Amino acid sequence: MGRYSRIVSLSPAVTEILYMIGESDNIAGNSAFCVHPEEARKKKKVGSYGTVSWDILSKIDPDAVFLISGYPHALYEKLSEKYHVVEFELPSTVAGILDLVMKVGFEVDSLDASRDLYHKLLRSIPEATNDVMTGYIELDLGGPVSFGSYSYITDALSLMRIQSIYQRERREWLQPDFGYVKSMDPDIIIFEPKMFRSVSPDDIIRERGWTDLRAYRNGNVYVTPSKYDFFAHHGPSFITDVLPWINKIKNDSLKNKKDHIDA
């Protein structure tokens, strides 16, 4: 039995960690965005990143509410007036994602399981080639958003030897300047649509006048392969799914670039 028996997790990353360290039976409710693993989708939905149904929460009467720092902080302050709330820090690096595993494990007194998961994830990180490429990543978070030096997304790209064109921006996220993207002419372009939506990269490229960019010419424009949050999710599956995917598209891009030069 863990430290808590009625957890409400409003963080998809924390929810996934709880499942992977054997604490799923103690989750009494979670957010609408908690979709990893599949079983998490069956839990009672209490709210989202920054909102909550107070009626549902009252019926659950949780002994702990877990959320992530950043945008939901205002909700943290309101919830703290009535409940025991734990606010975990939003990771700024891939190492921070691994550290989050341990911090959740500490909080629920599941130390051995969390350390086992931490070591498993650490060992699963792919080794990138030494070839360096430049990249631009854009997520639809109610509008186009890219990421600066304070983001685990930028760090993940760097780990796989892709230098984001915004990696020196001293911010977590930013609204991209499409003219700047064009001037930087990145080797790789990545788009992530909203959950359950699809995008046509060709339409976006043409609409923005990017058809002469090397990423488009070389066939190195990619859309994330999941209908759910992919880069936007910073749970364990970021390590097991996203990092290998980044490594794969980088290797594919290197081949496409070479084939284009040889042609």
TIFI-712872 format. One record per residue: residue in one letter; x, y, z of N, C-alpha, C, O, CB in turn. Coordinates in steps of 0.05 Angstrom, whole numbers, padded with zeros to 5 digits, always signed. Each point is the difference from the previous one (the first is absolute). Glycine has a CB too. Layout:
! TIFI-712872
AXYZXYZXYZXYZXYZ
...
! end
This chain:
! TIFI-712872
M+00017-00024+00000-00017+00024+00000+00018+00025+00000+00018+00002+00016-00055-00027+00008
G+00031+00044-00042+00016+00024-00002-00008+00020+00022-00016-00006+00017+00020-00001-00066
R+00009+00029+00048-00004+00021+00020-00028+00012-00002-00012+00008+00021+00060+00002-00022
Y-00060-00009-00023-00027+00010-00005-00017-00021-00012+00009-00017-00015+00010+00063+00009
S-00045-00044+00012-00019-00020-00012-00021+00014-00018-00014-00014-00015+00020-00014+00055
R-00007+00054-00040-00019+00015-00018+00015+00024-00012-00002+00022+00008-00038-00036+00020
I+00055+00007-00049+00016+00021-00014-00016+00011-00023-00012-00015-00015+00055-00007+00028
V-00043+00048-00016-00009+00013-00024+00024+00012-00014+00014+00017+00011-00060-00007+00008
S+00052-00019-00043+00023+00009-00015-00009+00017-00024-00014-00010-00018+00041-00030+00032
L-00020+00066-00013-00007+00018-00022+00023+00003-00020-00001+00017-00017-00031+00007+00047
S+00053-00040-00026+00023+00001-00018+00002-00027-00016+00003-00021+00012+00021+00052+00019
P-00026-00030-00057+00002-00025-00016+00027-00014+00005+00001-00025+00000-00030+00046-00034
A+00050-00006+00038+00026-00012+00005+00001-00015+00027+00009-00022+00001+00013+00058-00029
V-00033-00023+00048-00001-00012+00027-00018-00025-00001+00006-00020+00012+00002+00065+00010
T-00030-00043-00036-00018-00023-00002+00014-00024-00012-00002-00022+00010-00037+00053-00015
E+00054-00026-00017+00014-00022-00013+00020-00012+00019+00004-00025+00001-00011+00046-00046
I+00022-00005+00059+00019-00010+00019-00013-00017+00022+00010-00021+00006+00018+00062-00014
L-00050-00032+00018-00015-00015+00021-00007-00028-00010+00002-00019+00015-00020+00062+00004
Y+00009-00044-00044-00007-00026-00011+00025-00018-00002-00001-00024+00006-00037+00045-00032
M+00060-00009+00018+00024-00016-00006+00015-00008+00026+00018-00017-00001-00014+00041-00042
I-00011-00012+00066+00013-00009+00025-00020-00015+00018+00005-00003+00024+00026+00043-00027
G-00054-00048-00009-00019-00017+00014-00019+00014+00019-00010-00012+00018+00045-00022-00021
E-00040+00059-00002-00018+00016+00017-00028+00005-00013-00015+00017+00010+00056+00004+00011
S-00047-00034-00043-00025+00006-00015-00025-00004+00017-00019+00015-00003+00043-00027-00039
D-00025-00008+00059-00024-00005+00016-00006+00022+00019-00022+00003+00010+00031-00051-00014
N+00012+00065+00010-00004+00022+00018-00008+00026-00013-00003+00021+00013+00036-00043+00016
I-00037+00021-00056-00009+00024-00015-00030+00000+00000-00012-00018-00013+00054+00018-00016
A-00054+00020+00042-00029+00002+00001-00011+00017-00023-00024+00000-00005+00026-00007+00055
G+00015+00023-00062-00009+00018-00022+00024+00012-00012+00021+00002+00012-00064+00007+00011
N+00040+00000-00048+00021+00014-00014-00011+00020-00020-00024+00006+00000+00053-00047+00005
S-00012+00052-00022-00008+00021-00018-00009-00012-00027+00005-00023-00006+00026+00055+00028
A-00045-00015-00038-00009-00009-00026+00023-00006-00019-00003-00013-00020-00038+00040+00027
F+00065-00017+00000+00023-00003-00017+00017-00024+00008+00021-00005-00012-00021+00054+00004
C-00008-00063+00029+00015-00023+00009-00007-00025-00017-00019-00014+00006+00021+00033+00042
V+00014-00023-00069-00006-00021-00019+00022-00022-00001-00003-00019-00015-00023+00052-00012
H+00047-00029+00043+00021-00020+00001+00002-00011+00028+00002+00015+00020+00024+00009-00056
P-00028-00051+00039-00005-00020-00021-00030-00001-00006-00016+00017+00010+00055-00044+00006
E-00047+00008-00033-00028-00001-00009-00019-00002+00023-00022+00011+00000+00037-00032-00042
E-00007+00006+00063-00018-00005+00023-00007+00027+00014-00021+00002+00013+00040-00048-00008
A-00002+00065-00007-00004+00026+00013-00025+00015-00011-00011+00016+00014+00060-00013-00005
R-00056-00010-00033-00023+00013-00013-00026-00008+00013-00021+00013-00004+00046-00011-00039
K-00025-00024+00058-00024-00010+00013-00005+00012+00027-00022-00004+00012+00028-00038-00037
K+00013+00056+00036-00003+00012+00026-00020+00024-00001-00004+00012-00021+00051-00026+00033
K-00059+00020+00011-00019+00022+00001+00015+00026-00006+00021+00006+00011-00049-00030+00023
K+00015+00040-00052+00013+00024-00009-00009+00023+00018-00024+00006+00004+00026-00022-00051
V+00018+00029+00059-00005+00021+00020+00004+00028-00011-00012+00019+00010+00026-00051+00026
G+00003+00035-00056+00005+00026-00011+00020-00001-00023+00002-00021-00014-00012+00041+00059
S+00025+00002-00048+00020+00001-00021+00025+00012+00012+00005-00003+00024-00039+00008-00061
Y+00051+00008+00020+00025+00011+00011-00005+00022+00021+00013+00001+00021+00009-00012-00065
G-00041+00028+00038-00004+00023+00017-00027+00003+00012-00006+00021+00012+00040+00000-00038
T-00051-00041+00022-00028+00002+00010-00007-00026+00015+00013-00021-00004-00026+00052-00034
V-00007-00030+00054-00009-00024+00015-00030+00002+00005-00011+00022+00004+00057-00027+00017
S-00059-00018-00020-00028-00001+00009+00000-00003+00030+00006-00021+00010-00022+00000-00055
W+00008+00042+00058+00000-00001+00030-00020-00020+00011+00005-00012+00021+00009+00059-00021
D-00036-00052-00014-00020-00019+00009+00012-00029-00001-00002-00015+00019-00035+00045-00036
I+00050-00037-00006+00012-00026-00002+00022-00003+00020+00003-00021+00013-00015+00019-00062
L+00028+00022+00052+00022-00001+00019-00010-00004+00029+00012-00015+00015+00015+00045-00045
S-00049-00016+00036-00011-00002+00027-00010-00029+00006+00003-00010+00022-00016+00059-00024
K+00001-00061-00018-00009-00028+00003+00022-00020+00004-00002-00019+00015-00037+00031-00043
I+00061-00007+00014+00024-00017+00003+00013+00004+00027+00010-00019+00012-00003+00020-00062
D-00007+00024+00059+00014+00008+00025+00028-00012+00000+00007-00016+00017-00051+00017+00007
P+00061+00009-00042+00027-00012-00002+00018+00006+00024-00003+00020+00013-00001-00016-00062
D+00022-00023+00054+00019+00006+00021+00026+00012-00012+00018+00007+00015-00037-00045+00012
A+00020+00040-00053+00022+00014-00014-00009+00008-00028-00013-00015-00014+00047-00010+00041
V-00027+00049-00035-00004+00010-00027+00028+00006-00011+00015+00015+00012-00062+00004-00002
F+00053-00030-00034+00026+00004-00012-00004+00017-00026-00018-00005-00016+00036-00039+00035
L-00001+00064-00022+00001+00015-00025+00028+00009-00005+00018-00004+00016-00066+00019-00010
I+00051-00002-00030+00027+00008-00008+00002+00031+00002-00021+00013-00002+00025-00053-00029
S+00019+00050+00034+00004+00029+00003-00004+00014-00027-00002-00013-00021+00033+00006+00059
G-00032+00034-00038-00004+00015-00024-00028+00010-00002-00011+00012+00018+00047-00039-00040
Y-00048+00022-00001-00027+00010-00005-00021-00008+00022-00016+00017+00006+00027-00020-00055
P-00010-00021+00060-00021-00007+00020+00005+00012+00028-00014-00007+00019+00008-00035-00044
H+00026+00060+00028+00006+00009+00027-00023+00014+00014-00003-00003+00025+00051+00007-00040
A-00063+00011+00000-00023+00014+00013-00020-00020+00011-00012+00004+00021+00018+00034-00053
L-00009-00061+00018-00018-00021+00010+00012-00012+00025-00014-00007+00019-00003-00003-00065
Y+00043+00007+00047+00014-00011+00023-00007+00017+00025-00006-00011+00021+00044-00006-00050
E-00038+00043+00026-00005+00017+00023-00029-00003+00010-00005-00001+00024+00039+00033-00041
K-00053-00035-00002-00028-00004+00008-00004-00027+00013-00014-00002+00021+00000+00032-00058
L+00025-00051+00025-00003-00027+00011+00012-00002+00028-00010-00015+00017+00010-00003-00064
S+00023+00032+00051+00014-00003+00025-00016+00011+00024+00006-00006+00023+00036+00010-00049
E-00062+00012+00021-00017+00010+00021-00016-00023+00014-00009+00003+00022+00006+00041-00046
K-00001-00066+00009-00017-00021+00010+00013-00027+00001-00007-00017+00016-00031+00042-00033
Y+00057-00030-00002+00012-00026-00003+00030+00000+00004+00013+00021-00002-00051-00033-00029
H+00049-00012+00035+00029-00003-00001+00008-00002-00029-00006-00019-00014+00007-00005+00059
V+00014+00044-00054+00007+00002-00028+00031-00001-00003+00014+00014+00015-00056+00013-00025
V+00051-00043-00009+00029-00001-00005+00004+00010-00029-00011-00010-00019+00017-00030+00051
E+00011+00061-00034+00006+00012-00026+00028-00009-00008+00020+00010+00012-00051+00030-00002
F+00033-00057-00030+00026-00009-00010+00010+00020-00020-00016+00012-00015+00004-00060+00023
E+00038+00051-00009+00012+00020-00018+00000-00010-00029+00007-00023-00006+00022+00039+00043
L-00037+00001-00055+00000-00006-00029+00029-00004-00009+00017+00018+00005-00060+00008-00013
P+00050-00049-00003+00028-00005-00008+00009+00020-00022-00015+00008-00017+00009-00057+00028
S+00031+00057-00009+00012+00017-00020+00021-00015-00017+00010+00010-00020-00018+00029+00050
T+00013-00064-00022+00019-00017-00014-00010-00029-00001-00019-00007+00015+00057+00037-00001
V-00026-00047-00030-00006-00028+00000+00007-00012+00027-00015-00017+00011+00023+00014-00061
A+00014+00012+00062+00007-00009+00027-00022+00007+00020-00004-00015+00019+00053+00020-00031
G-00062+00018+00007-00022+00008+00018-00024-00019-00001-00014-00004+00019+00029+00050-00025
I-00019-00058-00018-00022-00020-00003+00007-00025+00017-00017-00011+00014+00006+00028-00061
L+00036-00025+00046+00009-00023+00016-00002+00007+00030-00008-00017+00016+00039+00003-00053
D-00024+00038+00044-00002+00009+00028-00028+00000+00009-00006-00005+00024+00047+00032-00030
L-00060-00019-00011-00028+00000+00007-00010-00028+00008-00016-00002+00019+00009+00041-00050
V+00017-00059+00018-00006-00028+00007+00007-00005+00029-00016-00011+00015+00023-00004-00062
M+00017+00023+00055+00009-00004+00027-00016+00017+00020-00007-00010+00022+00052+00000-00039
K-00051+00035+00010-00015+00017+00019-00028-00010+00005-00010+00002+00022+00037+00036-00039
V-00040-00048-00004-00027-00012+00004+00003-00025+00017-00017-00004+00018+00001+00021-00063
G+00036-00033+00040+00004-00024+00017+00005+00007+00029-00010-00014+00018+00029-00009-00058
F-00003+00044+00045+00004+00009+00027-00026+00007+00014-00005-00007+00023+00051+00023-00036
E-00063-00001-00002-00024+00010+00011-00020-00022+00008-00014+00003+00020+00020+00039-00047
V-00007-00063+00011-00020-00021+00006+00013-00024+00014-00013-00021+00004-00012+00035-00044
D+00050-00011+00049+00014-00021+00014+00002-00026-00017-00004-00022+00010-00012+00041+00033
S+00023-00015-00068+00004-00023-00018+00029+00003-00011+00005+00003-00024-00055-00006+00012
L+00069+00001+00031+00027+00007-00007+00014-00021-00018+00013+00008-00019-00011+00015+00063
D-00005-00048-00038+00013-00021-00016-00011+00000-00028+00016-00002-00019-00009-00026+00060
A-00033+00029-00044-00012-00001-00027+00008+00025-00016+00005-00003-00024-00044-00024+00042
S+00039+00050-00006+00007+00024-00014+00030+00000-00009+00007+00009-00021-00043+00016+00047
R+00053-00036-00008+00028-00001-00007+00005-00021-00023+00016+00005-00017-00004+00009+00064
D-00027-00036-00046+00002-00020-00021-00008+00013-00027+00012-00004-00021-00021-00033+00054
L-00013+00052-00032-00010+00013-00025+00020+00021-00009+00006+00002-00024-00054-00010+00038
Y+00059+00023+00004+00020+00020-00006+00024-00013-00015+00009+00010-00021-00023+00018+00061
H+00024-00050-00029+00023-00013-00012-00007-00012-00028+00016+00001-00018+00001-00011+00064
K-00041-00001-00048-00009-00011-00025-00002+00021-00022+00009-00004-00022-00035-00031+00047
L+00015+00058-00018-00003+00022-00019+00028+00011-00007+00005+00006-00024-00050+00006+00043
L+00062-00010+00000+00027+00011-00005+00015-00018-00020+00013+00010-00018-00012+00009+00064
R-00004-00045-00042+00014-00019-00019-00013+00000-00028+00013-00009-00019-00001-00019+00059
S-00036+00037-00042-00014-00002-00026+00006+00024-00018-00009+00001-00023-00027-00027+00046
I+00049+00047-00013+00005+00023-00016+00019-00007-00024+00022-00010+00005-00027+00040+00036
P-00004-00025-00065+00016-00008-00023+00025+00018-00003+00001+00022+00009-00042-00038-00032
E+00062+00004+00011+00024+00015-00005+00000+00011-00028-00003-00014-00019+00028-00016+00051
A-00023+00056-00033-00002+00014-00026+00028+00000-00014+00020-00002+00013-00058+00031+00004
T+00037-00027-00043+00025+00003-00015+00011+00028+00005-00014+00017+00011-00002-00050-00047
N+00041+00037+00029+00013+00026+00005-00008+00021-00020+00007+00023+00003+00031-00048+00016
D-00052+00017-00040-00008+00019-00020-00020+00020+00012-00019-00008+00013+00026-00026-00049
V-00002+00060+00032-00017+00021+00011-00017+00012-00022+00010+00006-00022+00024+00004+00057
M-00060-00007-00030-00019+00012-00018-00014+00023+00014-00002+00000+00025-00004-00043-00051
T-00005+00061+00011-00017+00021+00012-00029-00007-00003-00008-00014-00018+00043+00049+00008
G-00051-00025+00029-00029-00007-00001-00018+00022+00010+00008+00017+00015+00006-00064-00009
Y-00039+00045-00015-00021+00017+00010-00023-00018+00008-00009-00017-00016+00023+00056-00014
I-00025-00035+00054-00023-00015+00009-00022+00019+00007+00004+00021+00012+00025-00058+00005
E-00054+00030-00024-00023+00016+00005-00023-00017+00010-00007-00020-00013+00021+00053-00022
L-00025-00026+00058-00024-00014+00011-00024+00019-00002+00003+00024+00004+00026-00052+00028
D-00052+00017-00037-00025+00015+00000-00011-00002+00028-00012-00020+00008+00003+00011-00057
L+00012+00030+00064-00010+00002+00028-00021+00022+00001+00002+00018+00018+00042-00036+00001
G-00063+00018-00038-00018+00022-00003+00011+00021-00018-00010+00023-00001-00008-00032+00046
G+00039+00003-00060+00015+00017-00017+00028-00011-00002+00007-00017+00016-00035+00058-00005
P+00044-00032-00031+00027-00011-00003+00018+00008+00023+00001+00024+00007-00007-00023-00057
V+00020-00020+00061+00018+00004+00023+00026-00015-00006+00000-00023-00009-00038+00029+00042
S+00061+00007-00028+00025-00013-00001+00014+00003+00027-00012+00011+00019+00017-00003-00070
F+00020-00017+00054+00012-00003+00026+00028+00010+00001+00016-00004-00018-00046-00035+00026
G+00037+00052+00015+00026+00011+00004+00018-00018+00018-00006-00024+00003-00014+00069-00009
S+00040-00033+00017+00020-00015+00015-00010-00012+00026+00013-00019+00010+00021+00048-00030
Y-00056-00019+00031-00010-00011+00026-00019-00023-00003-00012-00008+00019+00018+00054-00001
S-00008-00058-00042-00020-00021-00005+00014-00027-00002+00021-00003-00012-00051+00036-00010
Y+00017-00053+00033+00009-00028-00003-00001-00008-00029+00014-00019-00009-00029+00008+00055
I-00002+00024-00062-00003-00007-00029+00026+00008-00014+00010-00015-00016-00060+00021+00018
T+00059+00018+00003+00026+00009-00012+00022-00018+00009+00018-00006-00016-00035+00053+00015
D+00017-00055+00026+00021-00017+00011+00000-00027-00014+00021-00012-00006-00023+00036+00050
A-00022-00035-00048-00003-00026-00013+00011+00001-00029+00014-00019-00008-00054+00009+00036
L+00034+00031-00042+00011+00003-00027+00030+00001+00001+00014-00013-00016-00056+00037+00001
S+00053-00008+00034+00029+00003+00002+00013-00027+00007+00022-00006-00010-00029+00053+00024
L-00006-00063+00003+00010-00026+00008+00004-00018-00024+00018-00016-00002-00040+00021+00046
M+00003-00002-00064+00002-00016-00024+00015+00015-00022-00001-00008-00024-00042-00014+00036
R+00057+00043-00004+00018+00015-00018-00015+00016-00021+00009+00002-00023+00026-00036+00031
I-00058+00044+00000-00015+00019-00017+00000+00027+00014-00011+00002+00022-00018-00039-00042
Q+00040+00057+00008+00002+00027+00012-00025+00016-00008-00003+00007-00023+00054-00009+00023
S-00068+00007+00020-00024+00016-00006+00009+00029-00007+00019+00011+00011-00047-00039+00020
I+00014+00040-00050+00007+00027-00008-00006+00020+00022+00009+00023-00001-00018-00035-00047
Y-00007+00003+00068-00007+00018+00023+00014-00009+00026-00008+00009+00021-00036+00000-00043
Q+00065-00025+00020+00012-00012+00024+00014+00021+00017+00006-00006+00023-00002-00037-00048
R+00002+00066+00015+00013+00021+00016-00019+00020+00012+00008+00018+00014+00032-00024-00043
E-00066+00003+00023-00020+00017+00011-00004-00007+00030-00006-00023+00006-00017+00028-00051
R+00026+00014+00063-00001-00005+00028-00030-00001+00009-00008+00016+00017+00053+00006-00010
R-00059-00040-00018-00029-00003+00006-00007-00030-00002+00014-00016-00012-00025+00062-00005
E-00011-00053+00030-00010-00027-00004-00014-00003-00026+00006-00019-00016-00012+00014+00065
W-00013+00023-00055-00015-00002-00025-00002+00028-00012+00005+00020+00013-00031-00060+00003
L+00019+00041-00042-00003+00026-00014-00017-00003-00024-00005-00022-00010+00050+00036+00026
Q-00055+00008-00025-00015+00000-00026+00020+00004-00022+00014+00020-00001-00056-00001+00023
P+00044-00038-00041+00021+00002-00020-00004+00022-00020-00022+00009-00006+00028-00057+00011
D+00016+00059-00014+00001+00020-00021+00005-00016-00027+00022-00010-00004-00005+00048+00036
F-00037-00039-00049+00002-00016-00024+00022+00010-00019+00013-00015-00014-00061+00004+00019
G+00053+00038-00004+00021+00011-00016+00027-00009+00010+00019-00005-00016-00047+00044+00005
Y+00031-00041+00037+00025-00009+00012+00005-00029-00007+00022-00008-00006-00027+00041+00044
V-00016-00050-00036+00003-00028-00007+00010-00003-00029+00018-00016-00005-00055+00004+00036
K+00026+00029-00049+00008-00001-00028+00029+00008-00003+00015-00012-00015-00062+00022+00001
S+00055+00010+00029+00028+00010-00002+00020-00021+00011+00023-00001-00009-00040+00048+00013
M+00009-00062+00016+00017-00020+00012+00002-00026-00017+00019-00015+00002-00030+00034+00043
D-00009-00024-00062+00000-00022-00019+00009-00026+00013+00021-00012-00007-00011+00044-00029
P-00026-00042+00056+00008-00024+00015+00001-00026-00017-00014-00002-00021-00005+00023+00062
D+00035-00040-00032+00001-00026-00014-00025-00016+00003-00008-00015-00018+00057+00015+00024
I-00062+00002+00018-00023-00016+00007-00022+00018+00011+00005+00019+00015+00025-00058-00005
I-00055+00034-00018-00023+00014+00011-00019-00021+00011-00006-00020-00013+00011+00058-00020
I-00015-00033+00057-00018-00019+00014-00025+00015+00008+00001+00022+00012+00037-00050+00005
F-00061+00017-00024-00026+00011+00009-00014-00020+00018-00001-00024-00005-00003+00050-00038
E-00008-00016+00065-00018-00016+00017-00027+00014+00001-00002+00022+00011+00041-00039+00016
P-00060+00004-00037-00027+00012+00001-00012-00004+00028+00011-00013+00017-00017+00004-00066
K-00017+00022+00053-00015-00004+00024-00009-00029+00002-00001-00014-00021-00014+00062+00021
M+00010-00058+00024-00010-00027+00003-00024-00005-00017-00018+00017-00001+00036-00018+00048
F-00019-00022-00060-00022-00009-00016-00004+00015-00026-00020-00004-00014-00002-00010+00056
R+00041+00031-00049-00001+00015-00025+00023-00008-00018+00021-00010+00009-00044+00048+00014
S+00020-00033-00049+00021-00006-00019+00008+00026-00014-00015+00019+00000-00001-00067-00006
V+00040+00049-00005+00009+00023-00015+00011-00009-00026+00010-00023-00003-00001+00049+00045
S-00009-00009-00062+00013-00004-00025+00025+00017-00001-00002+00024-00004-00042-00035-00019
P+00067-00002+00026+00025+00016+00000+00004+00015-00026+00010+00022-00001+00010-00055+00032
D-00029+00021-00054+00003+00013-00026-00016+00026+00000+00010+00020-00010-00004-00064-00012
D-00030+00043+00033-00017+00025+00001+00013+00021+00017+00000+00024-00008-00041-00052+00002
I+00052+00020+00029+00013+00020+00018+00025+00012-00014+00004+00024+00001-00021-00049+00040
I+00033+00008-00053+00024+00009-00014-00007+00020-00022+00013+00021-00003+00010-00065+00014
R-00043+00037-00027-00007+00018-00023-00012+00026+00011+00006+00021-00011-00014-00062-00018
E-00009+00039+00049-00013+00024+00011+00020+00020+00011-00004+00024-00002-00035-00053+00014
R+00061+00019-00001+00020+00017+00012+00023+00008-00019+00018+00014+00007-00029-00035+00036
G+00009+00011-00068+00021+00007-00019+00026-00013+00006+00022+00012-00005-00045+00030-00002
W+00023-00067+00018+00024-00014+00007+00008-00022-00020+00016-00017+00007-00028+00027+00041
T+00001-00009-00072+00005-00022-00018+00029-00001-00009+00009-00021-00011-00056+00025-00005
D+00062+00018+00020+00028-00001-00008+00019-00008+00022+00024+00000-00003-00034+00035-00030
L-00002-00041+00057+00017-00008+00022+00012-00028-00005-00013-00017-00012-00015+00045+00044
R+00052-00032-00022+00014-00026-00005-00015-00023+00012+00000-00022-00011+00044+00046+00010
A-00057-00020+00024-00015-00022+00013-00022-00010-00019-00004-00024-00002+00014+00043+00048
Y-00023-00001-00059-00022-00007-00018+00012-00013-00026-00010-00020-00009-00020+00057+00028
R+00050-00025-00029+00012-00010-00025+00011-00028+00004-00001-00017-00019+00012+00064+00005
N+00000-00053+00038+00013-00026+00005-00020-00021+00011+00008-00022+00005+00035+00047+00003
G-00068-00017-00005-00019-00019+00011+00002-00004+00030-00006-00021+00011+00006-00001-00054
N+00009+00043+00057+00005-00002+00029-00019+00016+00017+00008+00013+00019+00040-00021-00030
V-00073+00008+00003-00022+00013+00016-00016-00023+00011-00010-00017-00014+00009+00059-00015
Y-00003-00042+00056-00012-00023+00014-00024+00010+00017+00000+00022+00011+00044-00046-00011
V-00064+00006+00002-00022+00004+00019+00002-00022+00020+00005-00024-00006-00035+00045-00029
T+00026-00014+00060+00003-00020+00022-00020-00023-00004-00022+00004-00010+00037+00032+00041
P-00007-00061-00023-00015-00024-00008-00022-00009+00019-00008-00023-00001+00049+00010-00021
S-00052+00032+00038-00020-00008+00020-00023+00019-00001+00004+00024-00004+00031-00045+00033
K-00060+00011-00025-00023+00018+00002-00002+00013+00027-00016+00019+00005-00008-00048-00038
Y+00041+00020+00052+00002+00012+00026+00024+00019+00002+00016+00001-00019-00039-00042+00039
D+00026+00055+00003+00023+00016+00004+00025-00017-00003+00001-00022+00012-00027+00053+00019
F+00046-00022-00045+00024-00015-00004+00024+00015+00013+00008-00007+00022-00026-00012-00066
F+00028+00040+00031+00019+00017+00013-00012+00015+00024+00015+00006+00019+00009+00000-00063
A-00049+00000+00043-00013+00015+00022-00003-00017+00025-00007+00011+00021-00017+00016-00055
H+00029-00053+00033-00003-00017+00023+00028-00006+00011+00017-00010-00015-00060-00010-00004
H+00047+00025+00045+00027-00004+00011+00001-00022+00021+00014+00002+00020-00005+00046-00028
G-00025-00069+00004+00001-00024+00016+00021-00019-00010+00015+00006-00018-00063+00000+00029
P+00049-00030+00001+00020-00021-00008-00001-00006-00030+00021-00006-00011-00025-00013+00056
S-00019+00020-00058-00001-00007-00028+00014+00021-00017+00006-00006-00024-00049-00017+00032
F+00049+00046+00003+00018+00019-00015+00027-00013-00005+00012+00003-00021-00037+00037+00041
I+00035-00054+00001+00025-00014-00002-00001-00024-00019+00017-00004-00017-00006+00020+00063
T-00032-00032-00043-00002-00025-00014-00010+00003-00029+00006-00016-00017-00014-00006+00060
D-00008+00043-00049-00012+00003-00026+00011+00024-00015+00007-00002-00024-00048-00019+00042
V+00043+00044-00005+00007+00025-00014+00029+00001-00008+00007+00006-00022-00043+00017+00046
L+00054-00030-00005+00028+00001-00006+00008-00019-00023+00015+00009-00018-00006+00004+00066
P-00018-00038-00048+00006-00017-00023-00011+00011-00026+00013-00003-00021-00013-00036+00052
W-00023+00052-00030-00012+00011-00024+00017+00023-00010+00005+00002-00024-00051-00015+00039
I+00055+00030+00002+00018+00022-00008+00025-00011-00012+00009+00010-00021-00027+00019+00058
N+00030-00049-00025+00024-00012-00011-00005-00012-00027+00017+00002-00018-00002-00012+00064
K-00038-00003-00050-00007-00012-00026-00003+00022-00022+00012-00003-00021-00034-00035+00045
I+00007+00059-00018-00004+00020-00021+00026+00015-00006+00005+00009-00022-00053-00004+00036
K+00065-00003+00006+00026+00013-00005+00017-00018-00020+00011+00010-00019-00012+00012+00065
N+00001-00048-00040+00015-00018-00018-00013-00001-00028+00015+00000-00020-00002-00028+00060
D-00040+00028-00041-00013+00002-00026+00007+00026-00015+00004+00000-00024-00042-00028+00043
S+00039+00050-00004+00006+00026-00012+00028+00001-00011+00005+00011-00021-00037+00010+00053
L+00051-00034-00017+00028-00001-00010+00001-00015-00027+00014+00009-00018+00003-00007+00066
K-00032-00024-00049+00000-00015-00025-00013+00016-00023+00010+00000-00022-00012-00043+00049
N-00021+00056-00020-00014+00016-00021+00018+00022-00010+00000+00006-00023-00044-00017+00045
K+00058+00024-00003+00018+00022-00008+00022-00010-00018+00006+00013-00020-00016+00010+00063
K+00022-00046-00036+00021-00012-00017-00011-00007-00027+00013+00005-00021+00010-00022+00062
D-00046+00004-00042-00012-00008-00025-00006+00024-00018+00004-00001-00024-00024-00039+00046
H+00012+00062-00010-00006+00025-00015+00026+00011-00011+00000+00010-00023-00040+00000+00052
I+00061-00010-00014+00026+00010-00009+00010-00017-00023+00010+00010-00020+00000+00008+00066
D-00012-00045-00042+00010-00018-00021-00015+00001-00026+00011-00004-00021+00003-00026+00058
A-00040+00037-00034-00017+00002-00024+00008+00025-00015-00011+00005-00021-00027-00029+00043
! end
